[in-house]
Every structure is written in C-alpha cells, then in structure tokens.
Amino acid sequence: MEEVGEVFTYFSRVGVAGINVTGNFKTGDKIKIGDLEFVIESMEIERKKVEEAKPGDSVGIKTPEKVKKGEKVYKL
C-alpha cells in the first residue's frame, strides 16, 4: 500500500473529494481513503477529465461515500 495523496476538501453536493497528489495513480486504480476502498472511475483537474495524476496535481475524484479533510489516500 503506497501513500499517494491527502484529501484537502470534500464537495458534498457532487460527492467529490479534492486530493493533493503526492504519488502517481490513474483511472482504474484501486485506492483507499480512510476505511473506504474503491476503483477510480474518473478524475478531473480544474473541471477537465484526466486519466492520470502525478505529484503536485490537485485532482477531484468522485467517491462512493463522504471522506474527511486530512485523510490519507493510498493506492492498493
């Protein structure tokens, strides 16, 4: 399990976590945030769809449940 980011906000209206990226991951990867594990179905940077995220990016990822600011993001 590799740490790849941290949640900086959660947009509850649309169910999207804002993540500051510290490692590489891409659409289709399985990630873990808190106790929640899921496959990334789509990601956006500044409202544009992207297939991969790299260190320094800030991405939005739709999550199946609410996540909390400060939670670490792990690639499984």
DSSP file (Angstrom, degrees, kcal/mol; ACC not computed):
  #  RESIDUE AA STRUCTURE BP1 BP2  ACC     N-H-->O    O-->H-N    N-H-->O    O-->H-N    TCO  KAPPA ALPHA  PHI   PSI    X-CA   Y-CA   Z-CA
    1    1 A M              0   0    0      0, 0.0     2,-0.5     0, 0.0    75,-0.2   0.000 360.0 360.0 360.0 124.0    0.0    0.0    0.0
    2    2 A E  E     -A   75   0A   0     73,-1.9    73,-3.0     2,-0.0     2,-0.4  -0.926 360.0-125.3-115.8 129.5    1.5    3.3   -1.2
    3    3 A E  E     +A   74   0A   0     -2,-0.5    71,-0.3    71,-0.2     3,-0.1  -0.582  35.3 166.5 -71.9 128.0    0.5    6.7    0.1
    4    4 A V  E     -     0   0A   0     69,-3.2    18,-2.5    -2,-0.4    19,-1.7   0.356  53.9 -27.9-126.2   2.5   -0.4    8.9   -3.0
    5    5 A G  E     -AB  73  21A   0     68,-1.2    68,-3.0    16,-0.3     2,-0.3  -0.991  50.6-108.7 170.8-176.5   -2.2   11.9   -1.6
    6    6 A E  E     -AB  72  20A   0     14,-1.7    14,-2.8    -2,-0.3     2,-0.3  -0.997  31.9-112.9-145.1 138.8   -4.3   13.6    1.0
    7    7 A V  E     + B   0  19A   0     64,-2.8    63,-3.1    -2,-0.3    12,-0.3  -0.558  30.2 175.9 -71.2 126.5   -7.9   14.9    1.0
    8    8 A F  E     -     0   0A   0     10,-3.0     2,-0.3     1,-0.4    11,-0.2   0.605  66.5  -6.6-105.9 -16.4   -7.9   18.7    1.2
    9    9 A T  E     - B   0  18A   0      9,-1.2     9,-2.8    59,-0.1     2,-0.4  -0.976  55.8-138.1-165.0 164.9  -11.7   19.1    0.8
   10   10 A Y  E     - B   0  17A   0     -2,-0.3     2,-1.1     7,-0.2     7,-0.2  -0.985   9.5-151.5-133.8 124.7  -14.9   17.2    0.1
   11   11 A F  E >>> - B   0  16A   0      5,-3.4     5,-1.7    -2,-0.4     4,-1.5  -0.773  15.3-176.1 -94.8  93.1  -17.7   18.6   -2.2
   12   12 A S  T 345S+     0   0    0     -2,-1.1    -1,-0.2     1,-0.2     5,-0.0   0.806  75.2  64.2 -65.5 -30.9  -20.7   17.0   -0.6
   13   13 A R  T 345S+     0   0    0      1,-0.2    -1,-0.2    -3,-0.1    -2,-0.0   0.865 120.8  21.9 -61.0 -35.8  -23.2   18.4   -3.3
   14   14 A V  T <45S-     0   0    0     -3,-0.8    -1,-0.2     2,-0.1    -2,-0.2   0.446 105.2-119.4-112.0  -2.9  -21.4   16.4   -6.0
   15   15 A G  T  <5 +     0   0    0     -4,-1.5    48,-2.5     1,-0.2     2,-0.4   0.899  63.3 142.7  68.0  42.1  -19.7   13.6   -3.9
   16   16 A V  E   < -BC  11  62A   0     -5,-1.7    -5,-3.4    46,-0.2     2,-0.4  -0.952  42.1-146.6-122.4 134.0  -16.2   14.6   -5.0
   17   17 A A  E     -BC  10  61A   0     44,-2.9    44,-2.3    -2,-0.4     2,-0.6  -0.822  12.3-141.2 -94.8 133.9  -13.0   14.6   -2.9
   18   18 A G  E     -BC   9  60A   0     -9,-2.8   -10,-3.0    -2,-0.4    -9,-1.2  -0.859  26.7-168.6 -91.0 125.5  -10.3   17.2   -3.6
   19   19 A I  E     -BC   7  59A   0     40,-3.1    40,-2.3    -2,-0.6     2,-0.7  -0.962  24.0-144.5-125.6 128.4   -6.9   15.5   -3.3
   20   20 A N  E     -BC   6  58A   0    -14,-2.8   -14,-1.7    -2,-0.4     2,-0.3  -0.828  34.4-134.6 -84.7 119.3   -3.4   16.9   -3.2
   21   21 A V  E     +B    5   0A   0     36,-2.9    35,-2.5    -2,-0.7   -16,-0.3  -0.607  38.5 163.2 -88.0 131.2   -1.4   14.3   -5.1
   22   22 A T  S    S+     0   0    0    -18,-2.5     2,-0.3    -2,-0.3   -17,-0.2   0.421  70.2  28.0-119.9  -6.2    2.0   13.1   -3.7
   23   23 A G  S    S-     0   0    0    -19,-1.7     2,-0.4    31,-0.1   -19,-0.1  -0.858  91.0 -83.8-143.8 177.3    2.3    9.9   -5.8
   24   24 A N        +     0   0    0     -2,-0.3     2,-0.3    30,-0.1    30,-0.2  -0.709  50.0 149.3 -92.6 137.5    1.2    8.6   -9.2
   25   25 A F  E     -H   53   0B   0     28,-1.7    28,-3.2    -2,-0.4     2,-0.3  -0.969  19.7-160.7-155.3 165.7   -2.2    7.0   -9.9
   26   26 A K  E >   -H   52   0B   0     -2,-0.3     3,-2.3    26,-0.3    14,-0.3  -0.913  38.5 -68.3-144.3 166.9   -4.6    6.6  -12.7
   27   27 A T  T 3  S+     0   0    0     24,-2.9    14,-0.2    -2,-0.3     3,-0.1  -0.340 119.9  33.2 -54.8 134.8   -8.2    5.9  -13.7
   28   28 A G  T 3  S+     0   0    0     12,-2.5    -1,-0.3     1,-0.4     2,-0.1   0.158  89.1 124.1  98.6 -17.7   -8.9    2.2  -13.0
   29   29 A D    <   -     0   0    0     -3,-2.3    11,-2.8    10,-0.1     2,-0.5  -0.452  62.8-123.9 -72.5 149.1   -6.5    2.0  -10.0
   30   30 A K  E     -D   39   0A   0      9,-0.2    46,-3.0    -2,-0.1     2,-0.3  -0.833  36.2-179.0 -92.9 129.6   -8.0    0.9   -6.6
   31   31 A I  E     -DE  38  75A   0      7,-3.0     7,-2.2    -2,-0.5     2,-0.4  -0.837  20.1-142.7-126.5 165.4   -7.4    3.4   -3.8
   32   32 A K  E     +DE  37  74A   0     42,-2.6    42,-2.7    -2,-0.3     2,-0.4  -0.997  13.3 179.6-129.9 129.7   -8.2    3.6   -0.1
   33   33 A I  E >  S-DE  36  73A   0      3,-2.7     3,-2.2    -2,-0.4     2,-0.3  -0.976  71.8 -43.3-127.4 115.6   -9.3    6.7    1.7
   34   34 A G  T 3  S-     0   0    0     38,-0.9    33,-0.1    -2,-0.4    40,-0.0  -0.511 125.3 -25.9  61.7-125.2   -9.9    6.1    5.4
   35   35 A D  T 3  S+     0   0    0     -2,-0.3     2,-0.5    -3,-0.1    -1,-0.3   0.416 117.5 104.5 -95.7  -0.3  -11.8    2.8    5.6
   36   36 A L  E <   -D   33   0A   0     -3,-2.2    -3,-2.7    29,-0.0     2,-0.4  -0.713  47.5-174.8 -90.9 124.9  -13.3    3.3    2.1
   37   37 A E  E     +D   32   0A   0     -2,-0.5     2,-0.3    -5,-0.2    -5,-0.2  -0.972  19.2 142.5-118.3 133.1  -11.8    1.2   -0.8
   38   38 A F  E     -D   31   0A   0     -7,-2.2    -7,-3.0    -2,-0.4     2,-0.4  -0.983  48.5-101.1-160.6 165.4  -12.9    1.8   -4.4
   39   39 A V  E     -D   30   0A   0     -2,-0.3     2,-0.5    -9,-0.2    -9,-0.2  -0.793  40.9-115.2 -93.9 134.1  -11.7    1.9   -8.0
   40   40 A I        +     0   0    0    -11,-2.8   -12,-2.5    -2,-0.4     3,-0.1  -0.567  34.9 176.9 -69.9 117.7  -11.2    5.4   -9.6
   41   41 A E        -     0   0    0     -2,-0.5     2,-0.3     1,-0.3    -1,-0.2   0.788  65.4  -5.5 -92.5 -32.4  -13.8    5.7  -12.3
   42   42 A S        -     0   0    0     20,-0.2    20,-0.7   -16,-0.1    -1,-0.3  -0.985  57.8-164.7-159.6 154.3  -12.9    9.3  -13.3
   43   43 A M  E     -GF  50  61A   0      7,-0.6     7,-2.1    -2,-0.3     2,-0.4  -0.971   6.2-162.4-138.3 152.2  -10.7   12.2  -12.2
   44   44 A E  E     -GF  49  60A   0     16,-1.9    16,-2.8    -2,-0.3     2,-0.5  -0.992  11.2-162.0-136.2 146.4  -10.7   15.9  -13.1
   45   45 A I  E >  S-G   48   0A   0      3,-2.5     3,-1.4    -2,-0.4    14,-0.1  -0.991  89.4 -16.1-122.0 119.2   -8.2   18.7  -12.8
   46   46 A E  T 3  S-     0   0    0     -2,-0.5    -1,-0.1    12,-0.3     3,-0.1   0.912 130.2 -52.8  49.0  49.7   -9.8   22.1  -13.0
   47   47 A R  T 3  S+     0   0    0      1,-0.2     2,-0.5    -3,-0.0    -1,-0.3   0.588 114.5 116.5  65.8  15.6  -13.0   20.5  -14.4
   48   48 A K  E <   -G   45   0A   0     -3,-1.4    -3,-2.5     0, 0.0    -1,-0.2  -0.958  69.7-116.6-114.0 130.5  -11.1   18.7  -17.2
   49   49 A K  E     -G   44   0A   0     -2,-0.5     2,-0.3    -5,-0.2    -5,-0.3  -0.378  36.1-177.0 -64.0 136.7  -11.1   14.9  -17.3
   50   50 A V  E     -G   43   0A   0     -7,-2.1    -7,-0.6    -2,-0.1     3,-0.1  -0.943  27.4-148.9-131.9 156.2   -7.7   13.4  -16.9
   51   51 A E  S    S+     0   0    0     -2,-0.3   -24,-2.9     1,-0.2     2,-0.3   0.698  80.8  25.3 -95.9 -24.2   -6.5    9.7  -17.0
   52   52 A E  E     -H   26   0B   0    -26,-0.3     2,-0.4    -9,-0.1   -26,-0.3  -0.975  61.1-149.2-143.2 156.4   -3.6   10.0  -14.5
   53   53 A A  E     -H   25   0B   0    -28,-3.2   -28,-1.7    -2,-0.3     3,-0.0  -0.943  14.8-171.1-123.3 145.4   -2.4   12.2  -11.6
   54   54 A K    >   -     0   0    0     -2,-0.4     3,-2.4   -30,-0.2   -33,-0.2  -0.892  42.1 -65.4-132.6 163.2    1.1   12.9  -10.6
   55   55 A P  T 3  S+     0   0    0      0, 0.0   -33,-0.2     0, 0.0     3,-0.1  -0.168 121.0  29.0 -51.3 134.6    2.8   14.6   -7.7
   56   56 A G  T 3  S+     0   0    0    -35,-2.5   -34,-0.1     1,-0.4     2,-0.1   0.114  93.5 118.4  99.9 -19.7    1.9   18.3   -7.4
   57   57 A D    <   -     0   0    0     -3,-2.4   -36,-2.9   -36,-0.1     2,-0.5  -0.396  54.5-147.8 -74.4 155.8   -1.5   17.9   -9.0
   58   58 A S  E     -C   20   0A   0    -38,-0.2   -12,-0.3    -3,-0.1     2,-0.3  -0.983  28.7-178.5-120.1 115.7   -4.8   18.7   -7.3
   59   59 A V  E     -C   19   0A   0    -40,-2.3   -40,-3.1    -2,-0.5     2,-0.5  -0.803  26.6-136.7-118.6 155.8   -7.5   16.3   -8.5
   60   60 A G  E     -CF  18  44A   0    -16,-2.8   -16,-1.9    -2,-0.3     2,-0.4  -0.949  23.9-176.3-107.0 129.2  -11.2   15.8   -8.0
   61   61 A I  E     -CF  17  43A   0    -44,-2.3   -44,-2.9    -2,-0.5     2,-0.3  -0.993  26.4-125.1-128.6 128.4  -12.3   12.1   -7.6
   62   62 A K  E     -C   16   0A   0    -20,-0.7   -21,-0.3    -2,-0.4   -46,-0.2  -0.546  31.6-160.9 -69.4 131.1  -15.9   11.0   -7.2
   63   63 A T        -     0   0    0    -48,-2.5     4,-0.1    -2,-0.3   -23,-0.0  -0.890  25.0-133.7-117.3 147.2  -16.2    8.9   -4.1
   64   64 A P  S    S+     0   0    0      0, 0.0     2,-0.3     0, 0.0    -1,-0.1   0.720  92.8  19.2 -70.6 -19.8  -18.9    6.4   -3.2
   65   65 A E  S    S-     0   0    0    -50,-0.1     2,-0.1   -29,-0.0   -29,-0.0  -0.923  98.6 -78.1-142.2 166.5  -19.1    7.8    0.3
   66   66 A K        -     0   0    0     -2,-0.3     2,-0.3   -56,-0.0   -49,-0.0  -0.398  44.3-165.0 -66.0 140.7  -18.1   11.0    2.1
   67   67 A V        -     0   0    0     -2,-0.1     2,-0.3   -51,-0.1   -33,-0.1  -0.838  16.0-116.5-122.0 164.8  -14.5   11.3    3.1
   68   68 A K    >   -     0   0    0     -2,-0.3     3,-1.9     1,-0.1   -61,-0.3  -0.776  26.7-101.3-109.8 146.7  -12.8   13.8    5.5
   69   69 A K  T 3  S+     0   0    0     -2,-0.3   -61,-0.2     1,-0.2     3,-0.1  -0.353 109.0  27.8 -56.4 136.4  -10.3   16.5    5.0
   70   70 A G  T 3  S+     0   0    0    -63,-3.1    -1,-0.2     1,-0.3     2,-0.1   0.222  84.7 135.9  93.5 -14.1   -6.8   15.4    6.1
   71   71 A E    <   -     0   0    0     -3,-1.9   -64,-2.8   -65,-0.1    -1,-0.3  -0.446  55.6-120.3 -68.9 140.8   -7.4   11.7    5.3
   72   72 A K  E     -A    6   0A   0    -66,-0.2   -38,-0.9    -2,-0.1     2,-0.5  -0.495  17.4-138.3 -79.5 149.5   -4.5   10.0    3.5
   73   73 A V  E     -AE   5  33A   0    -68,-3.0   -69,-3.2    -2,-0.2   -68,-1.2  -0.943  20.5-170.0-111.8 128.3   -5.1    8.4    0.1
   74   74 A Y  E     -AE   3  32A   0    -42,-2.7   -42,-2.6    -2,-0.5     2,-0.5  -0.937  19.3-136.5-120.8 141.0   -3.4    5.0   -0.6
   75   75 A K  E      AE   2  31A   0    -73,-3.0   -73,-1.9    -2,-0.4   -44,-0.2  -0.837 360.0 360.0 -91.4 130.9   -3.0    3.1   -3.9
   76   76 A L              0   0    0    -46,-3.0   -45,-0.1    -2,-0.5    -1,-0.1   0.413 360.0 360.0 -99.1 360.0   -3.7   -0.6   -3.3
